[in-house]
């Protein structure tokens, strides 16, 4: 490796090996790097700080004088944000504590340790609680250390340049997939020219995905989407796992396909700079963060643009198969009866017992399913279009420097399906996170209908309005269950704050004559949701 390339120790082509081992043995992943000098070792420490957190154990092993303490010193200074912090070797004190903010650090050297029993006298367990732990010479008390750890072995290369070191990182147990992911991220970023970028976590959504904003020294920004392939999960009532039944994406392939499809139509989905489809990593154009709301309320002009964007999309003939990469296509799944029913049943499975205060009977569930099956019959047989599915304020970015409908940046469409055009309009105009006044909703419904009639004089306004009421109620019903699940299962009780808003929308929808029987069901089984305010 060229000694001038010290901004990142992981260039494309760097000799490396990785793998995992499972079955009866503990899972492992390895990553080998040759570092040319001390600066590259320091850079490695900075990069690992992006991954390490409280509770992690990092063991430093290998040759004497190969750079273990140098690495630990660089890592601690990076976490402390103080390049001049005094970080002495703990060879004689055995343990040094650093009250860094994120997280505190315990730096230990077991070289002079007589055995694991001596750690008790040092107050080892108390010191390590909630800390990042760095241990040099871990073999002196291996039995006292967690099997879930990152080991970094430092090796001298005496027959090469005297400053050159070979590093072999091995992730054990729960650290194995984390090391595998980190290696994939660094490989992607370095190959794309973003290896020297600072990584900052972006507050994510309710999904399993993670997002980071990358900032290069020249000020350029991008977004890293981390969306590893996920298993389908447990089977529901002996039928299918929820993500399969609800037609949710399990890989990044749908995102890439729909992104390319939207951009081909002239819409402002993010450009994809680089991708690792197998690992689920996408390096995306940063569309910024200017919202379509202000002070927690919709900006009418921007909501109007979003409404007209949907009208244009829905008036366009669209394919149902989109390319992902050479030899890989994505078939957009139908938003069929199975998916729609699976979603609304979340209110029975999660909201009713955990928030509503009572579990519903099998008879009530059967009545509920019969009503929804009848209501959705026309919806699922109507002409379909791309339904982006989460077309609401958190996923819409305002781009004032662009022209026309391109001023609306689009995010979070990996779960796109072929469905009724009213669904995305309902997601926008009955935003679960932002209160859309009834007058604005009605005005924008009119704007949508006029735009569609301009494209097709035979556009059925009355039929669309009925489908809108049904799908708005379907989405609201689903979200009552989804938010209850997030609160109960995942500990994200903040989502319960949206329930009063959802209730207002649901009452508004159930006033439509086509939903009269469903309203009666709610009045009977979940009366608090539809009681007069």
Buried (B, 14 or more C-beta within 10 A) or exposed (E): BEEEBBEBBBBEEBEBEBEEEEEEEEBBBBBBBBBBBBBBBBBBBBBBBBBBEEBBBBBBBBBEEBBBBBBBBBBBBBBBEEEEBEBEBBEEBBBBBBEBEEBBBBBBBBBEBEEBEBBEEBEBEEBBEEBBBBBBBBEBBEEBBBEBBBBBBBBBBEEEEEBBBBBBBBBBBBBBBBBBBBBBBBBBBBBBBBBBBEBEEBEEEBBEBBBBBBBBEEEEBBBBBBBBEBEEEEEBEEEBBBBBBBBBBBBBBBBBBBBBBBBEBEBBBBBBBBBBBEBBBBBBBBBBEEBBBEEEEBBBEBBBBBBBBBBBBBBEEBEEEBBBEEEEEBEBBBBBBBBBBBBBBBBBBBBBBBBBEEEBEEEBBEBBBEBBEEBBEBBBEBEBBBBBBBBBBBBBBBBEEEEEBBBBBBBBBBBBBBBBBBBBBBBBBBBBEBBBEEEBBEBBBEBBBEBBBEEEEEBBBEEBBBBBBBBBBBBBBBBBBBBBBBBBEEEEEEBBEBBEBBBBBBBBBBEBEBBEEBBBBBEEBBEEBBEEE
